[in-house]
Every structure is written in C-alpha cells, then in structure tokens.
C-alpha cells in the first residue's frame, strides 16, 4: 500500500530539470506550487492533499490534482465522499478490471514524483513507521491513474490514485501487517519506463510494467510517529531517522 508520502519541491522539478526546460521550472514554482499543499514532509492520503501529477495528456508540464481518484461516473457529492478513501491506491493486478480504475488505466495514466513513502511495521502489538527511499536519494516516479469529475454545478475535480504492486523483500519485511494477505508497495517506475507508462496504449505492455522495484536500490529507517499525540506534523523532522530502542529489526 501507499498511504503516506514525502514530496519535496525538488522532486516536483526533477522531470523538467532533466529535460533542461528552465521555463517549465519557473512556471511550476510560480504558478502551480501555490495551488498545492507542497512541500510535503509527511501527508496521509486520507487528508486528500493536492499535489502535482504528470499526465499522459501533458507529459512535459504537471497538473494540480487531489489524491483519491473520483471516477467520471460518480453521481453526486455523497457518492464521491463515500468512495474517496477507497481509491487512494489501485492494485496494479486489477486496474483493468475494477470499475473505478479501468477507464483511467486504459487512457488516463500519470506519474507522481515523491522523495519516498512511509510504511508501518508491526512488532509486539505496536506499529513503527519506516521511511523508504532510493539509496541515491533521487526522486521516485510513482505510477498513477487520474480522472476528472464534474459536479452538478459544473465544477471540475481532478484526482489521482497511486498504483501498487506486490512488495519486494524489503517491503515484505517492513509491511508485515498480520491482517493483510501480502505486503504491498507503490509501483515505482525506473527512469527508462517513465515515458512508456504515459504513452503506451497496450494493456499487455502496461501489465508488464507492474512489478516490484528491486529492494537493493532502496533503503529504509524508522521515523517518528505518524499518528496520534506524538505526531509532530508536516515538518522536516518527521522524515528524519528516529530510533526505537525496544524495536528489534535487522
């Protein structure tokens, strides 16, 4: 699963900087960032933050979207609110089957750039949050799906979901919730796959992208509590390493 993320301003500019598109970098900072909740040191998808996504229709310049996909066929606000929290993630193995995701899987794919994500580990009845990121500290390109929903008043809401896949060895060890059948992780796209995720139309080709990211390219460490009275909020320190002396984790 992927319900908690870190997304810095630098991560949002990575794609434009890679293309040496200096105008895009300037416009993103001046025009789009003020419309979002960025920078995000920690945010839960259940708070439905507004982020930037690179879509198949605009691969070189991001759009502002809210986390939690609302399909175009949703009838009203009541149905939207009822559905919203269940579409933060989309299981990659079933995106072409589930009514909420299949249209977006076919034609509305996107990329969400983050610094890393948080996952909880269970140990002796308590949970301990870990921050998972790339060893080289470069941004992660998470595979997503997006949709645009119009309400009765004619307003439009652009939303997205993060695609997930089976957890690798590292995530299997961390994401050990006994209530789950298997560990999950966000679908992290290698650089050579990013553009293909946005452009390829073949279902078979897309399904071949849905695989676990190599665990030897990731590292993880424990951080402060992300829930409850000890939560310090969306501040830089939330993603800093924090040791729990009672936790046994090799």
C-alpha positions in Angstrom: 0.0 0.0 0.0 1.0 3.6 -0.2 -1.0 6.0 2.1 1.8 8.2 3.4 4.4 10.1 1.3 7.1 12.8 1.3 7.1 15.1 -1.7 9.6 18.0 -1.8 9.6 20.9 -4.2 12.8 19.5 -5.7 11.1 16.2 -6.6 8.4 18.1 -8.5 11.0 19.8 -10.6 13.1 16.7 -11.4 11.4 15.9 -14.7 11.6 19.5 -16.1 15.2 19.8 -14.9 16.1 16.5 -16.6 14.8 17.9 -19.8 16.6 21.3 -19.1 13.2 23.0 -19.5 14.0 26.1 -17.5 10.8 27.9 -18.4 8.8 24.9 -17.1 10.8 25.0 -13.8 10.0 28.7 -13.4 6.3 28.3 -14.2 5.9 25.3 -11.9 7.3 27.2 -9.0 5.5 30.5 -9.6 2.1 29.3 -10.9 1.4 25.7 -9.7 3.1 25.2 -6.4 1.0 27.9 -4.7 -2.1 25.9 -5.7 -0.9 22.7 -3.9 -0.1 21.5 -0.4 3.6 21.2 -1.4 6.1 20.9 0.0 5.0 17.7 1.9 7.3 16.3 4.5 4.6 13.9 5.5 1.0 13.7 4.4 -1.6 10.9 4.5 -3.7 10.2 1.5 -6.7 10.2 3.8 -6.3 14.0 4.1 -6.6 14.2 0.3 -3.7 16.6 -0.3 -3.3 18.4 -3.6 -0.1 17.6 -5.5 1.4 17.8 -9.0 1.0 15.0 -11.5 2.4 14.5 -14.9 -0.3 13.1 -17.2 -0.4 11.3 -20.5 -2.1 14.4 -22.0 0.6 16.7 -20.5 3.8 14.7 -20.1 6.1 17.7 -20.0 4.2 20.0 -17.7 2.4 19.0 -14.5 -1.2 19.5 -13.4 -2.7 20.0 -10.0 -4.7 17.1 -8.7 -6.2 15.8 -5.4 -5.2 12.4 -4.0 -8.1 9.9 -4.1 -9.5 9.1 -7.6 -13.1 10.1 -8.3 -14.3 8.3 -11.4 -16.1 10.3 -14.0 -19.3 8.2 -13.4 -19.8 9.3 -9.8 -23.2 10.8 -9.5 -23.0 13.3 -6.6 -21.0 14.6 -3.6 -22.4 11.9 -1.3 -21.2 9.1 -3.6 -17.8 10.9 -4.0 -17.2 11.1 -0.3 -18.3 7.5 0.2 -15.8 6.3 -2.5 -12.9 8.7 -2.0 -10.9 7.0 0.8 -11.1 3.6 -1.0 -9.4 4.9 -4.2 -6.1 6.3 -2.7 -4.4 3.2 -4.1 -5.2 0.9 -7.1 -3.9 -2.7 -7.2 -1.9 -2.9 -10.3 -3.0 -6.5 -11.0 -6.7 -5.5 -11.3 -6.7 -1.9 -12.7 -8.2 -3.1 -16.0 -11.0 -4.9 -14.1 -12.2 -2.6 -11.3 -14.9 -0.1 -12.4 -13.2 2.7 -10.5 -9.9 2.3 -12.4 -10.3 0.6 -15.7 -11.1 3.7 -17.9 -8.2 5.5 -16.3 -5.9 2.5 -16.8 -6.7 2.5 -20.5 -6.3 6.2 -21.2 -5.5 8.3 -18.1 -2.2 7.4 -16.6 0.1 9.7 -14.7 3.3 9.9 -12.7 3.6 11.3 -9.2 7.1 12.3 -8.1 7.9 11.8 -4.4 11.1 11.6 -2.3 9.8 8.5 -0.6 7.0 6.9 1.2 6.2 5.7 4.8 5.1 2.3 5.8 4.3 0.8 9.2 5.9 -2.3 10.8 4.2 -4.4 13.4 6.2 -5.6 16.4 4.8 -6.9 19.7 1.4 -5.3 19.3 2.7 -1.9 18.3 3.4 -0.2 15.0 6.6 1.6 14.0 6.8 3.9 10.9 9.6 3.5 8.4 10.6 5.9 5.6 11.6 4.2 2.4 13.5 6.0 -0.3 16.0 5.4 -3.1 19.6 4.8 -2.0 20.8 7.5 -4.3 18.3 10.0 -2.8 16.8 10.8 -6.2 13.0 11.2 -6.5 10.8 8.2 -7.0 8.4 8.2 -10.0 5.3 6.5 -8.8 2.8 5.2 -11.4 -0.6 6.6 -11.1 -4.0 6.9 -12.7 -6.0 10.2 -12.9 -9.6 11.2 -13.6 -11.6 14.4 -14.0 -15.0 14.5 -12.3 -17.6 17.2 -12.9 -20.2 18.0 -10.2 -23.8 19.2 -10.7 -22.7 22.9 -10.6 -20.3 22.4 -13.5 -17.1 22.5 -11.4 -14.3 20.0 -12.2 -12.2 18.0 -9.7 -9.0 16.4 -11.0 -8.0 13.4 -8.9 -5.5 10.6 -8.9 -4.6 7.3 -7.4 -1.3 5.6 -6.8 -0.8 2.1 -8.4 0.5 -0.6 -6.1 2.2 -3.9 -6.7 3.5 -6.9 -4.6 6.1 -5.9 -2.1 9.7 -6.7 -2.6 11.9 -8.4 0.0 12.4 -5.2 1.9 8.8 -4.2 2.0 7.8 -7.8 2.9 9.8 -7.4 6.0 8.6 -4.0 6.9 4.9 -4.2 5.8 4.1 -7.2 8.0 0.5 -6.3 9.0 -1.0 -9.6 10.1 -4.4 -8.6 8.7 -3.0 -8.5 5.2 -2.5 -11.4 2.9 0.6 -10.0 1.3 2.9 -7.0 1.6 2.3 -4.2 -1.0 4.3 -1.3 -2.2 3.8 1.6 -4.7 4.7 0.9 -8.3 8.0 2.7 -8.7 8.9 3.3 -12.3 12.6 3.1 -13.4 13.7 6.1 -15.5 13.6 4.2 -18.7 9.9 3.2 -18.2 8.5 6.6 -17.1 7.6 7.9 -20.6 6.3 4.5 -21.7 3.9 4.4 -18.7 2.4 7.6 -20.1 2.4 6.8 -23.8 1.9 3.1 -24.4 -1.7 2.1 -25.0 -1.4 -1.7 -25.0 -2.9 -3.3 -21.9 -0.4 -6.2 -22.2 2.5 -3.8 -22.3 1.2 -1.8 -19.3 0.7 -5.0 -17.3 4.4 -5.9 -17.9 5.4 -2.7 -16.1 3.6 -3.8 -12.9 6.3 -5.4 -10.9 8.2 -4.9 -7.6 11.0 -2.5 -7.5 14.5 -4.0 -6.7 15.0 -3.9 -3.0 18.7 -3.4 -3.3 18.0 0.1 -4.8 16.0 1.1 -1.7 16.8 1.8 1.9 14.6 2.3 5.0 14.8 3.7 8.5 12.4 4.3 11.4 11.0 7.8 11.9 8.8 9.5 14.5 5.1 8.5 14.9 2.9 9.5 12.0 -0.3 9.2 14.0 -1.6 10.1 17.5 -0.5 12.5 20.2 3.2 12.1 19.4 2.8 13.2 15.7 4.7 16.4 15.1 3.0 17.3 11.9 4.2 18.2 8.4 7.6 19.4 9.4 11.1 18.5 8.1 11.9 16.5 11.2 9.2 14.0 10.5 11.3 12.2 7.9 14.5 12.2 10.0 15.8 9.0 11.4 14.4 8.2 14.9 15.4 5.1 16.9 13.0 3.0 19.0 15.2 1.1 21.5 12.6 -1.6 22.0 12.2 -2.4 18.3 14.1 -5.5 17.1 14.5 -5.1 13.3 17.6 -6.3 11.4 
